[in-house]
C-alpha cells in the first residue's frame, strides 16, 4: 500500500503555527481548542489535537496568516495516534470552504513557505550528497589499504616460499 506522501497531489510544507479548531456547528457558538499545525498544502492541513474526531467530521479551523485570521471549513480525512505527543492524535483535514480573499492570502503564504522549504531541502540534499561522497572516499581508501596489505602479505608469502624451496 502506498504511503500518504506518495498519494499527495500537492506539496505539503511543514509549519510551526498555532491554530484553533472546533467541530462545525450550524447553530450555536463553536468551542475552540488551540493546537499546532504540522503541515499545510493548498488543499489541506494536518495538526495535533486531544479532541476526538472521526473521519468525515466537519471542523471549523482558524489560522493566522500575515496577521489576518483566516477561517477554513475542513473535513477530517485521516486520524492516527501522535508519535510525538502521548494522548493526542495527528489529524489530516481536507479544505472544504474558504473565503476567496482568504484563499489568495493562504496561497501567497504557502508559495513563500514552499520556496523556503525547497531551498532548505536543496541545501540538505547537497550536504547529504557531500557526506555520502566523503564516506565513499574513506571506504575506497580503506579498501585500497587492504589491497596493499594483501599484496604485501602475498609478496612476503611468495618470498618465504622461494626461500624454503631454495633451502631444500
C-alpha positions in Angstrom: 0.0 0.0 0.0 1.3 3.5 -0.9 2.2 5.8 1.9 0.1 9.1 2.3 3.1 11.1 1.0 3.1 9.0 -2.2 -0.6 9.8 -2.9 -0.4 13.5 -2.3 -1.2 15.7 -5.3 0.0 18.9 -3.7 3.2 19.9 -2.0 2.9 19.9 1.8 5.3 22.1 3.8 6.0 21.7 7.5 4.7 24.6 9.6 5.0 25.5 13.3 1.9 27.6 13.7 -0.8 27.8 16.3 -4.3 27.0 15.1 -7.8 26.9 16.7 -10.3 24.3 15.7 -13.8 23.3 16.7 -16.4 20.9 15.4 -18.5 22.7 12.9 -21.9 23.8 14.2 -24.8 25.1 12.1 -26.4 26.7 15.2 -24.6 27.6 18.3 -21.2 29.0 19.3 -18.2 26.9 18.4 -15.9 25.9 21.3 -12.3 26.2 20.1 -9.3 24.2 21.1 -5.8 25.6 20.4 -3.1 23.3 18.9 -0.2 23.3 16.5 -0.4 22.8 12.8 2.1 20.2 11.5 2.0 20.8 7.7 0.0 22.7 5.2 -0.9 22.4 1.5 -3.2 24.3 -0.9 -5.9 21.6 -0.3 -5.4 20.6 3.3 -3.7 20.8 6.7 -2.6 18.4 9.4 -2.5 19.2 13.1 -2.3 17.6 16.5 -5.3 17.5 18.8 -6.6 15.9 22.0 -10.1 16.3 20.6 -11.6 13.0 19.4 -12.6 13.5 15.7 -14.0 10.8 13.4 -13.2 10.6 9.7 -15.7 12.8 7.8 -16.3 15.3 10.6 -16.5 18.9 9.5 -14.3 21.2 11.5 -14.1 25.0 11.6 -10.5 26.0 11.7 -8.9 29.4 12.4 -5.3 30.1 11.4 -3.4 33.4 11.5 -1.5 34.2 8.3 0.2 37.6 7.8 -1.6 39.0 10.9 -5.0 38.1 9.5 -7.3 35.5 11.0 -8.4 33.1 8.2 -11.4 30.8 8.8 -11.5 27.5 7.0 -14.0 24.7 6.8 -12.2 21.4 6.6 -13.2 17.7 6.6 -11.2 15.2 8.6 -9.6 12.8 6.1 -7.5 10.6 8.4 -6.5 10.2 12.1 -3.6 8.4 13.7 -2.0 8.4 17.1 0.6 11.1 17.6 4.2 9.7 17.8 5.3 13.0 19.4 2.6 13.8 22.0 1.0 11.0 24.0 -2.8 11.3 24.3 -3.0 13.3 21.2 -3.9 12.4 17.6 -2.3 13.5 14.4 -5.2 14.6 12.1 -5.2 15.3 8.4 -8.0 17.5 7.0 -9.1 18.4 3.5 -10.1 22.0 2.8 -13.8 22.3 2.0 -14.6 26.0 2.0 -12.7 29.3 2.3 -13.5 32.9 1.5 -11.9 33.7 -1.9 -9.9 36.6 -0.5 -8.6 34.4 2.3 -7.7 31.7 -0.2 -5.5 34.2 -2.1 -3.7 35.1 1.1 -3.3 31.4 2.0 -1.9 30.6 -1.4 0.6 33.5 -1.3 1.7 32.4 2.2 2.0 28.8 1.0 4.1 29.9 -2.0 6.6 31.6 0.3 6.7 28.5 2.5 7.2 26.2 -0.5 10.1 28.3 -1.8 11.7 28.4 1.6 11.2 24.7 2.2 12.6 23.8 -1.3 15.7 25.9 -0.7 16.3 24.2 2.7 15.8 20.8 1.2 18.2 21.7 -1.6 20.9 22.6 0.9 20.2 19.4 2.9 20.5 17.2 -0.2 23.8 18.9 -1.2 25.2 18.2 2.3 23.9 14.6 2.3 25.5 14.1 -1.2 28.8 15.6 0.0 28.7 13.4 3.1 28.0 10.3 1.0 30.8 11.1 -1.3 33.3 11.6 1.6 32.1 8.3 3.1 32.8 6.6 -0.3 36.3 8.2 -0.4 37.0 6.9 3.1 35.7 3.5 2.2 37.8 3.5 -1.0 40.9 4.4 1.0 40.2 1.6 3.4 39.7 -0.8 0.6 42.9 0.3 -1.2 44.8 0.0 2.1 43.5 -3.5 2.5 44.6 -4.4 -1.1 48.1 -3.0 -0.5 48.3 -5.0 2.8 47.1 -8.2 0.9 49.6 -7.6 -1.9 52.4 -7.2 0.7 51.3 -10.3 2.6 51.1 -12.2 -0.7 54.6 -11.0 -1.7 56.0 -12.0 1.7 54.5 -15.4 1.4 55.9 -15.9 -2.1 59.4 -14.7 -0.9 59.1 -17.0 2.1 58.1 -20.0 -0.2 61.1 -19.2 -2.5 63.4 -19.2 0.4 62.1 -22.5 1.7 62.4 -24.1 -1.8 65.9 -22.8 -2.2 66.9 -24.2 1.2 65.7 -27.7 0.3 
